[in-house]
Every structure is written in C-alpha cells, then in structure tokens.
Amino acid sequence: MSAPLQPRPILFPFLALTLAALLVSGCAKTGSTPAPNASSAKKILHVGNGAEPQDLDPQVTTGVTEHHLLMALFEGLVAEHPSGEGIAPGVAESWETSSDQLTWTFHLRANAKWSNGDPVTAHDFIRSYQRILTPVFAAEYSYQLYVVEGAEDFNKGALTDFAKTGFAALDDHTLVLRLVQPVPYLLYALRHTSWFPVHLPTIEKFGPTDRKGSAWTRAGNLVGNGPFILTKWLPNQAITVDRSPTYWNAAAVKLDTIVFHPVEDNNTEERMFRSGQLDVTETIPTDKIDTYRREHPELLRLDPFYGTYYYNLNLTRPPLDDVRVRRALALALDREAIVKTILRAGQEPAYHFTPPYAGYTPSDKLTGGLAEARRLLAEAGYPEGKGLRRLEILYNTSEAHKAVAEAVQQMWRTGLGVEVALRNEEWKVYLDSKDNLAYDICRAGWIGDFPDPHGFLEVFISGGGNNDTGYANPDYDRLLKSALGVPDQTARMNIYRRLDSLLTRDVPEIPLYFYKRVHLINPRVQNWVPNIIDNRGWQYIDIAPVPASEGD
Amino acid sequence: MLRFIFRRLLETIPVLLIIASATFFMLRLVPGGPFTAEKAVSKEILRNLQAHYGMDKPLPAQYADYLWDITPKRFAPWRLFTDLDRNESPDFDLKAAFGINLGPSFKYPNRTVNEIIADKLPHSLELGLWALAVALALGVPLGVLAAMRKNTSVDYAASTLAMVGICVPTFVMGPLLVLFFALHLRWFNASGWYFASDRVLPAATLGLVYAAYVARLTRGGMLEVLNQDYIRTARAKGATETRIVLRHALRGGLLPVVTFLGPAIAGIISGSFVIETIFQIPGLGREFVTSAFNRDYTLVSGTGLLYAGLIVALNRAVDVVQVWLSPRLKFE
C-alpha cells in the first residue's frame, strides 16, 4: 500500500499569507497622526490639500498644493494681511520706493529668525535669488523675478556676474531691488513663493546648491523662516507642521499643529470631512454642492477666485479667422444657465476676460444676445450655420469640462445651427495640442499669480507662451507695455480697460465664467478669510476646541 | 524540480528586456513630456531642465544609460533592507542590494524612484495580502460548501453571492462600505492608512471581489474532483464526507484557484489604484497610474519593470505550485 497522503496543508498557505501580511505591515512605515477631536488641549487643524507636493523647496515648486504648504513653512518680505486683502509686513518691517518707482528698499526686522535660530538677513535673500536664477538650476518660475534689472540676462546665461544685477544687500538688514521698469503691483508679486528666501547653509549640507532635488526638504532637515516647522512627512499620507518657536511673530500664531492630507479624489475627501477626519477640504464634488446648500449651508464656503474659465479660439484656422463668426459663437451662449445648472457653485458668468476683482472693473463687455449672434453669422456668410464646417471643441478629460462642453455644443446647435464635435485628451496631450495650436476651439483657464489685471492681460501678447490662439495685435502689445510706466493707479486701470475692450472686440477667446473656490469648512475653524488668490495666512487661522458636551 | 525552476527563471530575462525597452520608447513617443505645463516655460529653462535629467543626450545614449542602470550589478540580497532615511524601519534598497538604479523621479525631484518604491510597495503589498487572505478565507469555504451542497438553496445562495461580488465594481463597493460602516456606524475611519482598523474596509472591498472569483473556481474544481473514481473508492471505504472533502478532494479541487491566483495576486497589487484612491492609501498602485499622466519617465519605467517582474515571478511560482500539487503537470 502506498503511504497515506499527508494531511492536506491547506491551512499552511493561508496562515503563511496572514503571517506575511503581518510582517509586511511591520515593514511598511505608517505614522500615527493625531486624530481629530483628540481630547488634548492642542489646536490641530486637518486640511485636505489635493495632491502630494512635488517638493517643499520654494524655488522648485510650481503648484497650488505646494504653495499652501510653503506659506506655513516660509515667509517672504511681505505677508498676507489678516483680512485677506492687502499686505502685511513679513520679514521686511518697512519699505519705500524711489520717486521714479524703480528702486525699492526693504528694511528687514532684526528679530526674524530661521527655524534653527540663525537670523534672517538680506544676504539670505540675495543668495536665494541667485539660486533661483542660476541657469543650470532650471527653476520653472524664475521668470517671476525678471522685473529686476539683469535677472533675465543672468537666468539666460547672458550675464554671469550676479553682483551686476539689480539685487543688492546694503547691510544685513537692508535689501534693495532695482527694477527694469516700474512695477506697481510689486508688493503683491512678492507674496509668491518664487521670492521666498531659503537657508543656503542648510542646502549646502546636502549637495550642490544649484541642483534640484537634494534631501534638504525632508522632515528633520528642512530649515524655514515661517510660522510653522516641518515635523513629519509621510508621502501620500500626511504632512505635519508644528508651530515654530523661532518665528518672529510666534506669539500671534494660533494653531499648534497643521496636518495636510494629500487627498486627490474629491469624493474621498468629502467622506473624510463627514467622518471628522478633515476640518477643511480643498474642494467639493460638484454634485454635492446643492445638497450642502440645502442641508448644511454653514459648512459650505464659496469664495471668489482670481481666475477665468474660457474657450481659446484658433485664429489661424478658417472660419475662426473671421471676427464675426467668433463673436457670434461668443454671444450665442447662455452663461447663466451653465453656471446655474452645471457648475452650481454660484460662479459669476464672464462677459469679458479679466476678473472684476483687485480694484479692476471692465468698461466693455460682450453685449447682444442670440439675435445679434444670428445676424453676425449670416453676415459672415453662414446663415443659420449653413456652410460652416464642423468645428471641434478640445478639452482635457474631466467630467466637469465635458458637461460644460456638451452644454455649449447644444446651445450652438439649437441657437445658431452650428455643429461642433467634442474631443477630450489627457492632460499633457491636451497641453501639447494647445501649445501647437492643433485645435479649433479649446478649453482654457487662467489663474492669476498675484491680484493685478496685468498678469491676465499679459496672456495675449503676440507670441506669448500662454497665448495659444494666434492673436497678434501690435497695438495691444504697445498698450500693455505702456501700462507699467503710468504712475497713477486710475490711469493704469484705464489702460487695462482698453486692453480688455480690445479682447472683447476681437474675441480671440470666449470668456465663460470666473472661478470660485469651494470648500467645506468645519464651523470650529476661525479666521478663514476669503482671499482671491487663495493664499492662506496660516498664522492667523484658529480652531475652537471641541465643545465639552461632544464625547469621542 | 530545481532545474525546472531554474530554466523557467532564465526564460524571464528576455521578457523583462522587451518590457523595459518597449516602455522606454513608448514613453518618449507619447505627446507631452514631463515638463509640459499649463504655464509655459521659456526655451532656456526647458533646455536646462532637460540637461539636468540627461535628456539632452541623443536617444540611443539615453537608452544605453537606462539599460545599464537597471541591470543588476551585484548580488547582495542581505543589503535589501538597509535603512535609507535613518528612521529605523527597514527600506527596500534595490540599489545597495542589486545595484539597480531606477533614477530620480521627474515629478518629485527630491525623491529617487528607488525610494518611492521602497516607501510605497510595502503598503500595496500589505493591502494585497490582507485582501488575498479575505478572498481565500471567504471564497474557499463558500466554494466548498456550494460544491458539497450542489443544486440546493445553499449552492444557489453562494453562487448568487459570488455573482454579485464579481459584478459590483470596487468603486461602488468601497464607498458603500464606507458609507455604512464608517459614516453611519462610525466603526472605522472613512479613509487613511494610519491605524490597524484602517485596513479592514480596503481589504474587505478588494477581497470581496476576489472572494467571489475564488468561490466560483473552487466550486467548479471541487465538483470536477468529486466525480473522480478515487473519491468513490474513499466513500466506499466508509470515509466521512468531511474527511473526503478536506483530505482527498481539496488538493485537486484547488488547482483552478491556484492557476487563477498567480495573475490575481499581480492584479491585486498593481491594480489597486481604485482602492488606493478611495481609501487614500499611500501605495504603489496609484503611483503606477499617475506617473503615466505626469509623464514621469523614470517612475513609469521603474514601476512598470517592478510589476512586470512581479507578474513574471508570480507566474513562475504558480507553475511550481501547480507541479507540486499535481506532479503530472511537470511533463506538460
């Protein structure tokens, strides 16, 4: 007889699996994060931050996600004002400009310190500017500093001696910027992270300072001068920052800890908010806005945001080279309907390009409705859309953009008899198509880096990298250039009104609406003020403790 | 047996080479690159960016560099768990152990691909293993039960349950479980990967789908085996039904499950993109997909190679286990 079969070791693989899972979970690094509603007296704010940050080096990053984090860890010459509008002193406690507006002198406060105790000096700023402008460093936002004399040349390799640029440190606490031309919005521009100082001695410890991507931004290594310090960075899980004991205004900082959660999916984020894991979300799923509006309006925050959503028109492709056709397409849209039924966050319909915030209001808007649109189309030779070739709307893959495009398609069909096809492309493919003008009509958006109309109107200069329409108007270019030389604020705004009117007249793009920032916010969060470029003054934000009646 | 294993392993090398090369060239043919961004960068900055990553060299040179970087240059698996960032937990250091350098990430400049994989792979593996445990713990008994009580209400119930599990997608099942257990009953967090309790819902969501497949396959395999002559012999000899099933039938009945498990394990680990997004798990599955959207050349190649290696290894393992379970298969 053959030997009896061994007992079926079915249990073995199963136990082995469980054991393996336990072992692996031991290997995997997970941190415990302070749970919300923890009954300690510390003030901890949990924020949904949209995506994992690329890096925490202010001279490397480009995105909004990183921007929110960097505003906690670093501070520039000027800071956010607690009201959400305007400027407050930052590292610089005072400043003045010369009569020709070309030289700005900043007086740095004596008690500004890095998180390792070193004082923040004007030389730190100079060395930081040099780093971001160093050609081999290849910073993508280095162009923000081109307003300073010599910066562009240095960045492009035409100038090799940084001492010959317009950046100068007169002494440890006096910084001078000599500009190429007057920049009336300079103080606002200085709030951008590309102007933030970095601690060069720390960076030097981890590798050459003119190369991106060393380990200096890791938790435990990063030295910043902001209201918070980086305590823990668990990739794709959470970034924890704690209050900085060396920050010059530490006494005014309310929060003890902020935990940033890089939640990419907005449905997941909304569920985390409902379960109490998050106090503030980055956004809300569109289909939940109405529900919140009805049932929990106190949790919903809809704030104006400095951005325009528009459709680029490719002026190099007939029949879009005919302004009458373009204008007809622009007028035949019911923007109110789109905002109300598709977008639902109370966005403002746009009849001109530059958002009406930051002290700017337009003088001209797109006027005339469907009747005018039909008349224009007929005049152009396409009565009731007959004879017009089938156009195509390009957008990057997204449910939201698709819904808007479908509405536009329907409106043009029923209103004008114009047929359009829809084409969606993945983000980078779409960017490529847009850059190369490989489209008829393409969805676009422009968010201002600083609250001034100049940044918006700059988009449509001839040959501009962000123009992407083929619009080239030498009058426009000349007018835009002249705007900065005008000392009077009202006169400058008038120039922008004329430029905006040119865009409204020539219709290289069809404005649709102005953005809104949508958040879900726990009512315990305080001092969360609207800020049109969504800069967060983390030092002012507060969170009320959990009421004693709520148990855990 | 050892020669069999060795021969199979040798066959994997050309497969991996083809995958590495195909990934390399396809990535560079796709429109849009790692530096394509909404706000245009100037030509000079773009040139410097490309130089930083070695992309200014001619393509054959880049390809040669790439192949050299990913070739294992030493054999020191004991160094696989050196501590990369000095934080006391073991890291998966491919460079120290095998000399494989997957390059810096384009999207995350301060992290290398080796580091990203070392950070994230354990989480994906953990999720996958728990899900597999759930799948087997639920699926095998369900399938066996269905087979033993064939064509009764128990069988129909089990089969229906299995069908539901197969048809309901994870992105429906996941939020439903969260809605009920996390938001309504408040037993768990809605998402996150911090506490032990955070493993339950993701593992359940992922495991339930595979449990359904396992149940059906087990049922089918068992039914086939239960018709065999040797089972009839055992019954004739007076063995109890339980003994027949557990000791005699299960070994053969699980064969289809084993065949399925190979690619399934690979799928669980690499295809958990949906679960990782719903439950905010810092795993590699999500990185695998988003790196393609970011045109992060090095990360795409690195994760692609990793998964190719895993799938190939798992398929070989399946071959070996099958032969172990049923030595007849060695000659097929």
Interface residues (C-beta under 8 A of the other chain):
Chain A: L5 P7 R8 I10 P13 F14 L17 T18 A20 A21 V24 S25 C27 A28 K29 T30 G31 S32 T33 E52 Q54 D55 D57 V60 T62 P135 V136 F137 A138 A139 E140 S142 Y143 N155 K156 G157 R211 K212 G213 S214 A215 W216 T217 R218 L234 P235 N236 Q237 H261 V263 E264 D265 N267 T268 R271 M272 R274 S275 Q277 E426 W427 K428 V429 L431 D432 S433 D435 G445 G465 N466
Chain B: V30 P31 G32 G33 F35 T36 A37 E38 K39 A40 V41 S42 E44 I45 N48 L49 A51 H52 F81 D85 N87 S89 P90 F92 P104 K107 Y108 P109 N110 R111 I116 D119 K120 P122 H123 L125 E126 L129 W130 L132 A133 L136 A137 V140 P175 V178 L179 A182 L183 R186 N189 A190 S191 G192 W193 Y194 F195 R199 L246 R247 H248 L250 R251 L254 T277 I278 F279 Q280 P282 R286 E287 T290 F293 N294 R295
